[in-house]
Amino acid sequence: MSEPRITRQSDLAPSPAEPVVPAGRRAASPAVSDDTRLAVEIRGLVEHGNMDEARERYSGLVAVHQRRASRIAYQYLRDTAEADEAVQDAFVKAFSHLTSYREAWPFEVWLTRILINGCLDRRKARARRDRWFAPADAATGLAESTPAFGGAGDLDPEARLLARERRARLAAAIDRLDGRQRSVFMLCHFGDCTPREVSAMTGLNESTVRVHLFRAARKLRGFLGGKP
């Protein structure tokens, strides 16, 4: 079964309409994060043709989101080099389409949509390649891969081995979840997204996101030998 993309709209679709506010009530002004404010300023620079300054300031956004984006990409791709490529592609794509960005969506959410859909495209391409090529180390590749994050670098060899084994078991268990539950779980636990942010990215109702998250956690406990 092919994995669903995280949104029913295109990666770069305009933001959804603002919610309707009942008559007689003022809408609360949503807090705008620093990175969203910076993205809007960079968008203005791009629109006015100030590309050098736009690129220079965009590097600040990259620095803010690099680590989180790398963590998300690795959980989808399980290959450090390919995850790095996916992250760089997402940053480039976000910059090249920055004029379509609307601040009703936090920049972090918009970037994550682009990144994850790019990762899903890479997984599909890899699956097509795997039909023709069977890597000799396919059985051990996941256990041997060590992400650039995770805190295992300071452990002794035995502890590092145990950490890799735990990551491999968790990765295998996550892969057994159905596509929607897997996406919701990974966005919340590896992407540090709130259910509301996941709702915005996937088009699912927020309560549905919470149900998927609960069911995913329950299944994972069962897969890993705990009490379901």
C-alpha positions as CSV (number, residue, x, y, z in Angstrom):
1,M,0.0,0.0,0.0
2,S,1.4,3.4,-0.9
3,E,1.8,5.8,2.0
4,P,-0.6,8.8,2.0
5,R,0.8,12.3,1.6
6,I,0.3,14.4,4.6
7,T,-2.1,16.8,3.0
8,R,-4.9,16.6,0.5
9,Q,-3.7,19.8,-1.1
10,S,-0.5,20.4,-2.9
11,D,2.7,21.0,-0.9
12,L,2.6,24.7,-1.6
13,A,-1.2,25.4,-1.4
14,P,-2.3,28.7,0.0
15,S,-3.3,28.7,3.7
16,P,-6.9,27.8,4.7
17,A,-9.4,30.5,5.2
18,E,-9.6,32.2,8.5
19,P,-12.2,30.8,10.9
20,V,-15.5,32.6,11.1
21,V,-15.9,34.7,14.2
22,P,-19.5,35.0,15.6
23,A,-21.0,38.4,15.5
24,G,-20.3,40.6,18.4
25,R,-17.0,38.9,19.2
26,R,-13.5,40.0,18.3
27,A,-11.1,37.5,16.9
28,A,-8.0,37.1,19.0
29,S,-4.9,38.0,17.1
30,P,-2.8,34.8,16.8
31,A,0.7,35.0,18.1
32,V,3.2,35.1,15.3
33,S,6.4,33.2,16.0
34,D,9.8,34.8,15.3
35,D,10.6,32.4,12.5
36,T,7.2,33.1,10.8
37,R,7.8,36.9,11.1
38,L,11.3,36.4,9.6
39,A,9.8,34.3,6.7
40,V,7.4,37.1,5.9
41,E,10.2,39.7,5.9
42,I,12.2,37.5,3.6
43,R,9.2,37.0,1.3
44,G,9.0,40.8,1.0
45,L,12.7,41.0,0.1
46,V,12.2,38.4,-2.6
47,E,9.1,40.2,-4.0
48,H,11.2,43.4,-4.2
49,G,14.1,41.6,-5.9
50,N,16.5,41.9,-3.0
51,M,17.7,38.3,-3.5
52,D,21.2,38.7,-1.9
53,E,19.8,40.0,1.4
54,A,16.9,37.5,1.2
55,R,19.3,34.5,0.9
56,E,21.5,35.9,3.7
57,R,18.5,36.2,6.1
58,Y,17.1,32.9,4.9
59,S,20.2,31.2,6.3
60,G,18.9,32.2,9.7
61,L,15.7,30.2,9.1
62,V,17.8,27.2,8.0
63,A,19.8,27.4,11.1
64,V,16.7,27.4,13.3
65,H,15.0,24.4,11.6
66,Q,18.0,22.3,10.4
67,R,18.2,19.9,13.4
68,R,14.5,19.3,13.7
69,A,14.1,18.8,9.9
70,S,17.0,16.4,9.9
71,R,15.4,14.4,12.7
72,I,12.1,14.2,10.8
73,A,13.7,13.2,7.5
74,Y,15.8,10.5,9.1
75,Q,12.7,8.9,10.7
76,Y,11.1,8.7,7.3
77,L,14.2,7.6,5.3
78,R,16.4,5.8,7.8
79,D,19.5,6.8,5.9
80,T,21.6,9.8,7.1
81,A,22.9,10.8,3.6
82,E,19.5,10.6,2.0
83,A,17.9,12.5,4.9
84,D,20.4,15.3,4.5
85,E,19.6,15.5,0.8
86,A,15.9,15.6,1.5
87,V,16.3,18.4,4.1
88,Q,18.4,20.5,1.7
89,D,15.9,19.9,-1.1
90,A,13.1,21.1,1.2
91,F,14.9,24.3,2.2
92,V,15.6,25.1,-1.4
93,K,12.0,24.4,-2.5
94,A,10.7,26.5,0.4
95,F,12.9,29.4,-0.6
96,S,12.0,29.2,-4.3
97,H,8.3,29.2,-3.5
98,L,8.4,31.7,-0.6
99,T,6.2,34.2,-2.5
100,S,3.4,31.7,-2.1
101,Y,3.8,31.4,1.7
102,R,1.0,32.9,3.8
103,E,1.6,33.6,7.5
104,A,-1.7,32.2,8.6
105,W,0.3,29.0,8.7
106,P,3.5,29.0,10.9
107,F,6.5,28.7,8.7
108,E,7.6,25.6,10.6
109,V,4.3,23.8,9.6
110,W,4.7,24.9,5.9
111,L,8.3,23.8,5.8
112,T,7.4,20.4,7.4
113,R,4.7,19.8,4.8
114,I,7.2,20.3,2.0
115,L,9.9,18.2,3.7
116,I,7.6,15.2,4.5
117,N,6.1,15.0,1.1
118,G,9.6,15.1,-0.4
119,C,10.5,12.2,1.9
120,L,7.5,10.2,0.8
121,D,8.5,10.8,-2.8
122,R,12.0,9.5,-2.0
123,R,10.5,6.4,-0.3
124,K,8.4,5.6,-3.4
125,A,11.5,6.1,-5.7
126,R,13.5,3.8,-3.4
127,A,10.8,1.1,-3.5
128,R,10.9,1.2,-7.3
129,R,14.6,0.8,-7.2
130,D,14.4,-2.1,-4.7
131,R,12.3,-4.1,-7.2
132,W,15.4,-4.3,-9.4
133,F,18.3,-4.2,-6.9
134,A,18.6,-6.0,-3.7
135,P,21.4,-4.5,-1.5
136,A,23.7,-7.1,0.0
137,D,23.5,-5.4,3.4
138,A,19.7,-4.9,3.4
139,A,19.2,-7.0,6.5
140,T,21.7,-5.0,8.6
141,G,21.6,-1.6,7.0
142,L,19.2,-0.1,9.5
143,A,21.1,-1.4,12.5
144,E,24.4,-0.1,11.1
145,S,23.1,3.3,10.3
146,T,23.7,5.9,13.0
147,P,21.8,9.2,12.7
148,A,23.5,12.5,13.3
149,F,21.3,13.0,16.3
150,G,20.2,10.7,19.1
151,G,22.8,11.2,21.8
152,A,24.6,7.8,21.3
153,G,28.0,9.2,20.4
154,D,29.2,9.4,24.0
155,L,28.2,5.8,24.9
156,D,30.6,2.9,25.2
157,P,30.5,0.3,22.3
158,E,28.1,-2.1,24.1
159,A,25.7,0.7,24.9
160,R,25.9,2.0,21.4
161,L,25.0,-1.4,20.1
162,L,22.0,-1.7,22.4
163,A,20.9,1.8,21.4
164,R,21.1,0.8,17.7
165,E,19.1,-2.3,18.4
166,R,16.4,-0.4,20.2
167,R,16.2,2.1,17.4
168,A,16.0,-0.7,14.9
169,R,13.2,-2.4,16.9
170,L,11.2,0.9,17.2
171,A,11.7,1.7,13.5
172,A,10.4,-1.8,12.5
173,A,7.4,-1.3,14.8
174,I,6.6,2.1,13.4
175,D,6.7,0.7,9.9
176,R,4.0,-1.8,10.9
177,L,1.5,1.0,11.6
178,D,-0.9,2.0,8.9
179,G,0.1,5.0,6.8
180,R,-2.1,7.6,8.6
181,Q,-1.2,6.5,12.1
182,R,2.4,6.4,11.2
183,S,2.4,9.9,9.8
184,V,0.6,11.3,12.9
185,F,2.9,9.5,15.3
186,M,6.1,10.6,13.6
187,L,4.9,14.2,13.3
188,C,4.1,14.4,17.0
189,H,7.0,12.4,18.5
190,F,9.8,13.1,16.1
191,G,8.6,16.4,14.6
192,D,7.6,17.9,17.9
193,C,4.3,19.0,16.3
194,T,1.1,19.5,18.3
195,P,-2.1,17.8,17.3
196,R,-3.4,21.2,16.1
197,E,-0.3,21.6,13.8
198,V,-0.7,18.0,12.6
199,S,-4.4,18.8,11.8
200,A,-3.3,21.7,9.7
201,M,-0.7,19.7,7.8
202,T,-2.9,16.6,7.1
203,G,-6.4,18.1,6.8
204,L,-7.6,15.8,9.5
205,N,-9.8,17.0,12.3
206,E,-7.8,17.6,15.5
207,S,-9.8,15.0,17.5
208,T,-9.1,12.5,14.7
209,V,-5.4,13.3,15.0
210,R,-5.6,12.5,18.7
211,V,-7.4,9.2,18.1
212,H,-4.7,8.2,15.5
213,L,-2.0,9.1,18.0
214,F,-3.6,7.1,20.8
215,R,-4.1,4.1,18.6
216,A,-0.6,4.3,17.2
217,A,0.9,4.4,20.7
218,R,-1.2,1.4,21.8
219,K,-0.2,-0.6,18.8
220,L,3.5,0.2,19.3
221,R,3.4,-1.0,22.9
222,G,1.9,-4.3,21.6
223,F,4.5,-4.6,18.8
224,L,7.4,-4.0,21.3
225,G,6.2,-6.5,23.8
226,G,4.5,-4.2,26.3
227,K,0.9,-4.1,27.4
228,P,-1.3,-2.9,24.5
